[in-house]
Amino acid sequence: MDYDGIRVDDGSERTDNVNDYKVTCIDFIKDISHDYEAWVDYYKLPEDEDKKRRAGIKATIERTNEWIAKVAQTIKAVDVVMNDGIQKMAESTAGKPLEIGVFVNGKSSYTMANTGIIDINVKSSGRQGRKTKLGFHFKDTRFRIESTCGAFFDENNLPTEEFDLMDIHLKLHAENAQQRDVISFTVTISEMENDIEFERRGLTTIIHIV
C-alpha cells in the first residue's frame, strides 16, 4: 500500500480560490478513506488489528482535514497536506508491525519546526531479534518528500548499517522555508534477517514551519 501524490505538475493550479480547493480536498480525503477501509475489510484481520487500522485511518482523516483547513495557505500547501494524509492512510491500512518512531522536536506525525536545518530523530527495532536499517522508499529513492519550500534531506554519510536498536539523526534542509510552509516526508525502515529484507514499512511526518 503506497502512495506518491496525485498532483505532480502544475495541473493542480486548476482553481485560483484556495478556500474552494480546500473544500474539494477535504471531501476527497473523506471519499478516498472508504477505499482504504475496504482494503481493511478485504484483509479479514483479527478484531484488535482491524480496529487499530480503522482507528488510524479515522484519526488521519480528522487531522489531515484540520491541517488543510487551518494550516495550508496556498493550493500547493493543500496538495502537500492532502498527499501526506493519503500516505498516512495507506500506512494505517497496511499495518504497523515494526516499532518505528520519527520525531521532530520531540513530536511525531504532525509536527512544527523553525526555518533552517531540521533535526529528524528516527528510532526503530525489529521483531524476534531481527535488526533494522534505513531503507528505500522506492527503488533508488531513499525518502519521499514533498514541500512548499524545496526542502531536501542531506543524503551524505547516511547511517546505513543494521541496528539492534536504531536511534539515528537525519538532517532536513529547510533554509528556504518561511512561516506557514509545509513539508511532508516518509522515512522507510527495513527489517533485516541474514542480510535479507524481511519486512519494510514507511512512516510519514508533516512539518508546519512556524
C-alpha positions in Angstrom: 0.0 0.0 0.0 1.8 3.0 -1.2 1.1 6.5 -2.5 3.3 9.1 -4.1 1.0 12.0 -4.8 -2.0 12.7 -7.0 -0.8 16.0 -8.3 2.8 16.2 -9.6 2.6 19.1 -12.0 1.0 22.5 -12.5 -2.3 20.9 -13.3 -3.2 21.4 -9.7 -3.5 25.1 -10.4 -6.9 24.5 -11.9 -8.6 26.8 -9.4 -7.4 30.1 -8.1 -9.6 30.0 -5.0 -7.7 28.4 -2.1 -10.9 28.1 0.0 -12.8 26.3 -2.7 -9.9 24.0 -3.3 -9.7 23.2 0.5 -13.4 22.1 0.4 -12.7 19.9 -2.6 -9.7 18.2 -1.0 -11.4 17.8 2.4 -14.2 16.0 0.6 -11.7 13.9 -1.3 -9.9 12.8 1.8 -13.2 11.6 3.2 -14.1 9.8 0.0 -10.8 8.0 -0.6 -10.8 6.8 3.0 -13.6 4.4 2.1 -11.2 2.7 -0.4 -8.7 2.1 2.4 -11.4 0.9 4.8 -12.5 -1.6 2.0 -8.9 -2.9 2.0 -9.1 -3.5 5.7 -12.4 -5.4 5.1 -10.6 -7.5 2.5 -7.8 -8.5 4.8 -10.2 -10.1 7.3 -7.9 -9.3 10.3 -8.2 -10.3 13.9 -10.5 -7.9 15.7 -7.8 -6.0 17.6 -5.7 -5.4 14.5 -8.8 -4.5 12.4 -9.8 -1.8 15.0 -6.3 -0.5 15.2 -6.1 0.0 11.4 -9.5 1.6 11.1 -8.7 3.9 14.0 -5.5 5.0 12.3 -7.5 5.8 9.1 -10.1 7.7 11.0 -7.6 9.8 13.0 -5.8 10.6 9.8 -8.9 12.0 8.2 -9.6 14.3 11.1 -6.0 15.6 11.5 -5.4 16.0 7.7 -8.6 17.9 7.2 -7.8 20.1 10.2 -4.5 20.9 8.7 -6.0 21.6 5.2 -8.5 24.0 6.8 -6.2 25.7 9.3 -2.5 25.4 8.2 -2.4 25.3 4.5 -2.4 28.8 2.9 -1.8 28.0 -0.8 -3.0 25.4 -3.3 0.4 23.8 -3.2 0.3 23.6 0.6 -3.2 22.0 0.4 -1.7 19.4 -2.1 1.2 18.6 0.3 -1.1 18.2 3.3 -3.6 16.1 1.3 -0.9 13.8 -0.1 0.5 13.4 3.4 -2.8 12.3 4.7 -3.3 9.8 1.9 0.2 8.4 2.5 -0.7 8.0 6.2 -4.0 6.3 5.4 -2.1 3.8 3.3 0.3 3.1 6.1 -2.5 2.5 8.6 -4.2 0.2 6.1 -1.1 -1.9 5.6 -0.5 -2.1 9.4 2.5 -1.2 11.5 4.2 -4.4 12.6 7.6 -2.7 13.3 8.4 -0.3 16.1 9.2 2.9 14.3 9.3 6.5 15.6 10.1 9.6 13.7 10.4 12.8 15.8 10.8 16.5 15.1 11.4 18.5 18.3 10.0 15.6 20.3 6.8 15.4 18.3 5.7 12.8 15.8 3.4 12.6 12.8 2.1 16.2 12.9 4.9 18.5 13.9 6.3 22.0 13.9 9.8 23.5 13.3 11.6 26.7 12.5 13.3 27.6 9.3 16.8 26.1 8.9 18.3 22.6 9.1 15.8 20.5 10.9 16.9 17.5 13.1 14.9 14.4 12.4 15.3 11.6 15.0 14.5 8.1 13.8 14.1 5.2 16.1 13.2 1.6 15.3 13.6 -2.0 16.4 12.9 -5.3 14.7 10.9 -8.3 15.9 12.3 -11.6 17.2 15.9 -10.5 17.3 15.9 -9.1 13.8 17.8 -5.8 13.1 16.6 -2.7 11.3 18.2 -0.3 8.9 17.3 2.8 6.9 15.5 1.6 3.7 14.5 3.0 0.4 11.1 4.4 -0.3 11.2 3.4 -4.0 14.0 1.8 -6.0 16.9 4.2 -5.6 14.8 6.9 -3.8 15.7 6.9 -0.1 13.0 9.3 1.1 9.6 10.5 -0.1 9.5 14.3 0.3 7.1 17.0 -0.8 7.1 20.6 0.3 6.2 24.2 -0.5 9.8 25.3 0.0 12.1 22.9 -1.8 13.2 21.1 1.3 15.6 18.1 1.0 17.4 15.6 3.0 21.2 15.6 3.4 22.0 12.1 2.0 25.7 12.3 2.5 27.1 9.9 5.2 23.7 8.4 6.0 23.9 5.6 8.6 23.3 2.5 6.5 24.3 -0.2 8.9 21.9 -2.6 10.7 20.9 -1.8 14.3 19.7 -3.8 17.2 18.0 -0.6 18.4 18.1 2.2 15.8 18.4 5.8 17.1 19.8 8.0 14.4 19.6 11.6 13.3 18.9 12.9 9.8 19.3 16.5 8.5 16.4 18.0 6.7 17.4 21.2 4.8 14.7 23.9 5.0 16.7 27.0 4.9 14.5 28.5 2.2 11.3 27.9 4.2 9.1 30.7 5.5 6.3 30.7 8.1 3.3 28.6 7.0 5.4 26.4 4.7 4.7 22.7 5.0 7.0 19.7 4.5 5.8 16.1 4.3 8.3 13.2 4.2 8.4 9.5 4.6 11.2 7.6 6.2 11.4 3.9 5.3 12.7 1.2 7.6 13.8 -2.3 6.6 13.7 -5.2 9.0 16.6 -7.5 8.2 17.4 -11.2 8.8 20.6 -12.8 7.5 21.2 -9.8 5.2 17.8 -10.2 3.6 15.0 -7.7 3.9 12.3 -9.5 5.8 9.8 -6.6 6.1 9.7 -2.9 5.1 7.5 -0.1 6.4 7.4 3.7 5.9 6.3 6.3 8.4 5.1 9.7 7.2 5.6 13.0 9.0 4.4 16.5 8.2 6.1 19.7 9.5 4.5 23.1 9.8 7.1 25.9 9.6 6.5 28.4 12.3 
